[in-house]
Amino acid sequence: MLFPARFRASRPGHQTLFAGVLAIALCGCSAPPADERAGGEPVSMRNCGQDVVVEAPPQRAVSLNQSTTEIMLSLGLQDRMVGTATWTDPVAPHLAAANEQVPRLAENAPSFESVLATEPDIVLGAYQAVFTDSMVASRERFEELGVPTYLSPGNCLPEEAPLGVPTELADIYREVQEIATIFGVQDRGAALVADMFARVAAAHARVADLPSRQEQSVLFWFARTEAPYVAGRTGSPGIMTRALGVRNAYDDVASMWPQVGWEDVLSRNPTLLVLGDLTREQEGDSLQSKIDFLRTDPAVSQLDVVRGENWIPMSGTALNTSMRTVDGIEALADKLVAVER
C-alpha cells in the first residue's frame, strides 16, 4: 500500500473533544491517573463504523503501522506492546530507545498467525488496507477471536475511495487522545496534543509576516519519476499548507496522491519542492533519485525551482497523515523563513 487514500468520516464532537483536551493540558489540571482504569469501567467508542470496547487498559498491544507505533511510544506505552510491523522510515530518534523494547514482527505486513501468536488484547492499524485478508486480516476476523481493533480515524475507507473532505490536524489530535483513552493514559494524551498544538502555532507565527508567503506554490513529490505521485489537497501536505497559509500546487485536486505528467508540473511552475525521502528501493523513492532526475531531465531541469535547487526533503511518514505531519509543518516553515532571507 504505497499511496493510501484516507476518508475523514463525519466528526461530530471533534471540537468538543479537542477543547477538552486543551483545557486539561493547558490549565495544568489533572486527568485520571494512568492506572485508574486498571480494573474499572470499560471504554467504548465508535471507530470507523465499528464499536471498540476494552474492558480494561490493554497490556498486550500490537501496532501494525509505524504511525500508530510512534503514537504509542510517544505516550510511553512501550511496556504494553508485544509487536510492531510495517515500517517505512527509521523510528523518530527521540523514540529509538523505547522502540528497542518492542519486538518487531515484520518490516512490512505481518501474517495473521504471527500477530495472534503474541496473544494480543488489542490490534491497532493506521490504514484500512492493513485490516484486509490480502495484508493481515479483517477487523471482523480479529473480533471473532475476541481481539478488539482500532483504525486511524483519518483512513476509514479503502485507498481507492474518494475523500469527501480533507484530513485535518483535528484527526491527528483525535487519534492521539482516543489511543490514550483506550490505554487509560488520558493525561499523557492531553499533554501530547497540547505540545503538538503549540508547535503548530509557533510554526505559523514564524511565517505569518513573511511578505512572500502567499506567493509560494509548493509541490509535494512522493514517488516515481516517469509519472510522479504528487500531493492533492486532502492529505498531510494539505494540512501543512493550510496551517502555514501557502498554496499547494495541486490544491485543485481532491484525491490524496494523484499521478501526473511532468508537462502538467511544468505548466504549474511551482516555487518550492518538497521531496519524499523514502527508505524503499523502488524507482524514484529516495531523495537522491529525485534530485538526480531533477538535475538531468532536459525539461524539468529548466524550471526555476530546480535551477535554484529550492527544495527540502521530507520522510514518507510525515507526508502521510501522522504525528509527523507536525514535523513537516515545522520543516516547511523553516524553509519558508530561509527563502525569505
NORPE-V264642 format. One record per residue. N is the residue number from 1. RES is the residue in three letters. SS is DSSP state (H for helix, E for strand, C for the rest). PHI is phi in whole degrees, 0 to 359 (* if undefined). OMEGA is omega in whole degrees, 0 to 359 (NA if undefined). Layout:
# NORPE-V264642
n = <N/N>
res = <RES/RES>
ss = <SS/SS>
phi = <PHI/PHI>
omega = <OMEGA/OMEGA>
This chain:
# NORPE-V264642
n = <1/2/3/4/5/6/7/8/9/10/11/12/13/14/15/16/17/18/19/20/21/22/23/24/25/26/27/28/29/30/31/32/33/34/35/36/37/38/39/40/41/42/43/44/45/46/47/48/49/50/51/52/53/54/55/56/57/58/59/60/61/62/63/64/65/66/67/68/69/70/71/72/73/74/75/76/77/78/79/80/81/82/83/84/85/86/87/88/89/90/91/92/93/94/95/96/97/98/99/100/101/102/103/104/105/106/107/108/109/110/111/112/113/114/115/116/117/118/119/120/121/122/123/124/125/126/127/128/129/130/131/132/133/134/135/136/137/138/139/140/141/142/143/144/145/146/147/148/149/150/151/152/153/154/155/156/157/158/159/160/161/162/163/164/165/166/167/168/169/170/171/172/173/174/175/176/177/178/179/180/181/182/183/184/185/186/187/188/189/190/191/192/193/194/195/196/197/198/199/200/201/202/203/204/205/206/207/208/209/210/211/212/213/214/215/216/217/218/219/220/221/222/223/224/225/226/227/228/229/230/231/232/233/234/235/236/237/238/239/240/241/242/243/244/245/246/247/248/249/250/251/252/253/254/255/256/257/258/259/260/261/262/263/264/265/266/267/268/269/270/271/272/273/274/275/276/277/278/279/280/281/282/283/284/285/286/287/288/289/290/291/292/293/294/295/296/297/298/299/300/301/302/303/304/305/306/307/308/309/310/311/312/313/314/315/316/317/318/319/320/321/322/323/324/325/326/327/328/329/330/331/332/333/334/335/336/337/338/339/340/341>
res = <MET/LEU/PHE/PRO/ALA/ARG/PHE/ARG/ALA/SER/ARG/PRO/GLY/HIS/GLN/THR/LEU/PHE/ALA/GLY/VAL/LEU/ALA/ILE/ALA/LEU/CYS/GLY/CYS/SER/ALA/PRO/PRO/ALA/ASP/GLU/ARG/ALA/GLY/GLY/GLU/PRO/VAL/SER/MET/ARG/ASN/CYS/GLY/GLN/ASP/VAL/VAL/VAL/GLU/ALA/PRO/PRO/GLN/ARG/ALA/VAL/SER/LEU/ASN/GLN/SER/THR/THR/GLU/ILE/MET/LEU/SER/LEU/GLY/LEU/GLN/ASP/ARG/MET/VAL/GLY/THR/ALA/THR/TRP/THR/ASP/PRO/VAL/ALA/PRO/HIS/LEU/ALA/ALA/ALA/ASN/GLU/GLN/VAL/PRO/ARG/LEU/ALA/GLU/ASN/ALA/PRO/SER/PHE/GLU/SER/VAL/LEU/ALA/THR/GLU/PRO/ASP/ILE/VAL/LEU/GLY/ALA/TYR/GLN/ALA/VAL/PHE/THR/ASP/SER/MET/VAL/ALA/SER/ARG/GLU/ARG/PHE/GLU/GLU/LEU/GLY/VAL/PRO/THR/TYR/LEU/SER/PRO/GLY/ASN/CYS/LEU/PRO/GLU/GLU/ALA/PRO/LEU/GLY/VAL/PRO/THR/GLU/LEU/ALA/ASP/ILE/TYR/ARG/GLU/VAL/GLN/GLU/ILE/ALA/THR/ILE/PHE/GLY/VAL/GLN/ASP/ARG/GLY/ALA/ALA/LEU/VAL/ALA/ASP/MET/PHE/ALA/ARG/VAL/ALA/ALA/ALA/HIS/ALA/ARG/VAL/ALA/ASP/LEU/PRO/SER/ARG/GLN/GLU/GLN/SER/VAL/LEU/PHE/TRP/PHE/ALA/ARG/THR/GLU/ALA/PRO/TYR/VAL/ALA/GLY/ARG/THR/GLY/SER/PRO/GLY/ILE/MET/THR/ARG/ALA/LEU/GLY/VAL/ARG/ASN/ALA/TYR/ASP/ASP/VAL/ALA/SER/MET/TRP/PRO/GLN/VAL/GLY/TRP/GLU/ASP/VAL/LEU/SER/ARG/ASN/PRO/THR/LEU/LEU/VAL/LEU/GLY/ASP/LEU/THR/ARG/GLU/GLN/GLU/GLY/ASP/SER/LEU/GLN/SER/LYS/ILE/ASP/PHE/LEU/ARG/THR/ASP/PRO/ALA/VAL/SER/GLN/LEU/ASP/VAL/VAL/ARG/GLY/GLU/ASN/TRP/ILE/PRO/MET/SER/GLY/THR/ALA/LEU/ASN/THR/SER/MET/ARG/THR/VAL/ASP/GLY/ILE/GLU/ALA/LEU/ALA/ASP/LYS/LEU/VAL/ALA/VAL/GLU/ARG>
ss = <C/C/C/C/C/C/C/C/C/C/C/C/C/H/H/H/H/H/H/H/H/H/H/H/H/H/H/C/C/C/C/C/C/C/C/C/C/C/C/C/C/C/E/E/E/E/E/C/C/E/E/E/E/E/C/C/C/C/C/C/E/E/E/C/C/H/H/H/H/H/H/H/H/H/C/C/C/H/H/H/E/E/E/E/C/C/C/C/C/C/C/C/H/H/H/H/H/H/H/C/C/C/C/E/C/C/C/C/C/C/C/H/H/H/H/H/C/C/C/C/C/E/E/E/E/C/C/H/H/H/H/C/C/C/C/C/C/C/H/H/H/H/H/H/C/C/C/E/E/E/E/C/C/C/C/C/C/C/C/C/C/C/C/C/C/C/C/C/H/H/H/H/H/H/H/H/H/H/H/H/H/H/C/C/C/H/H/H/H/H/H/H/H/H/H/H/H/H/H/H/H/H/H/H/H/H/H/C/C/C/C/C/H/H/H/C/E/E/E/E/E/E/E/C/C/C/C/C/E/E/C/C/C/C/C/H/H/H/H/H/H/H/H/H/C/C/E/E/C/C/C/C/C/C/C/C/C/C/E/C/C/H/H/H/H/H/H/H/C/C/C/E/E/E/E/E/E/C/C/C/C/C/C/C/C/C/H/H/H/H/H/H/H/H/H/H/C/C/C/H/H/H/C/H/H/H/H/C/C/C/E/E/E/E/E/H/H/H/H/C/C/C/C/C/H/H/H/H/H/H/H/H/H/H/H/H/H/H/H/H/C>
phi = <*/270/229/291/265/230/240/273/296/304/236/299/89/300/293/296/300/295/299/294/300/293/299/294/287/273/270/81/291/258/277/304/298/301/256/297/267/305/214/263/289/289/251/227/213/270/223/50/83/233/275/250/235/236/286/207/306/300/243/223/262/242/250/270/219/300/294/290/299/290/296/296/296/295/272/72/257/299/283/256/251/243/176/228/197/55/264/248/217/301/300/307/308/287/254/298/295/295/296/297/276/249/297/259/285/193/286/247/290/278/284/303/294/291/292/297/296/280/56/288/253/195/233/245/217/263/233/303/296/291/264/230/293/285/246/245/186/289/299/296/296/296/288/298/265/82/253/291/230/225/242/309/293/275/219/282/258/301/298/276/286/289/270/288/220/294/290/225/303/300/294/292/299/297/299/301/290/292/296/299/293/304/267/73/236/301/296/293/298/297/294/293/296/298/295/297/301/293/295/296/298/293/296/298/297/294/252/302/256/287/300/270/302/285/269/282/238/258/256/259/252/275/198/70/250/297/221/291/270/239/270/281/270/259/250/302/301/297/300/298/292/294/295/254/73/247/259/281/302/244/293/273/252/280/289/287/227/293/262/234/259/293/299/290/300/300/291/275/49/296/259/213/247/249/254/296/252/264/276/294/247/273/301/78/274/285/300/296/295/293/297/302/294/301/281/250/292/302/272/296/296/270/299/302/295/279/301/272/48/268/213/222/277/207/290/298/295/288/286/263/300/196/304/286/303/294/302/297/300/295/296/293/298/299/293/297/295/296/297/297/288>
omega = <188/186/186/170/181/177/176/182/177/192/176/177/181/182/178/179/184/179/178/178/182/179/179/188/188/180/180/179/181/169/179/180/189/184/186/182/186/175/188/186/175/175/177/177/176/186/179/175/180/176/174/181/173/184/180/180/182/179/184/185/171/175/186/181/184/185/176/176/183/172/183/178/179/177/179/185/182/179/177/186/179/177/172/181/174/179/179/180/169/179/177/187/183/178/187/182/178/182/180/181/187/178/175/183/181/175/178/182/177/175/176/183/181/176/180/182/178/184/184/171/168/177/181/177/183/185/180/185/181/178/173/181/178/177/179/177/179/176/180/179/177/186/173/179/177/180/178/179/177/180/179/187/176/184/185/185/177/186/181/182/178/177/179/180/181/167/183/175/179/178/179/179/180/181/179/184/178/177/177/179/178/184/175/180/184/180/178/179/179/180/180/178/180/178/179/180/181/179/178/179/180/178/178/181/181/185/190/185/180/182/186/189/185/176/183/174/189/175/177/182/184/186/179/176/183/176/191/168/180/186/165/189/195/183/182/178/176/175/182/184/177/181/185/177/174/185/171/183/179/180/179/182/186/180/187/182/178/175/190/174/182/177/179/177/180/181/180/172/181/180/180/179/169/188/178/178/188/181/175/184/177/183/177/182/187/176/183/180/177/181/178/179/182/184/188/180/186/183/185/182/181/175/179/182/178/179/178/183/182/182/174/175/176/182/176/180/178/181/171/186/184/173/183/170/178/174/179/177/180/180/179/177/179/180/180/177/180/178/180/181/NA>
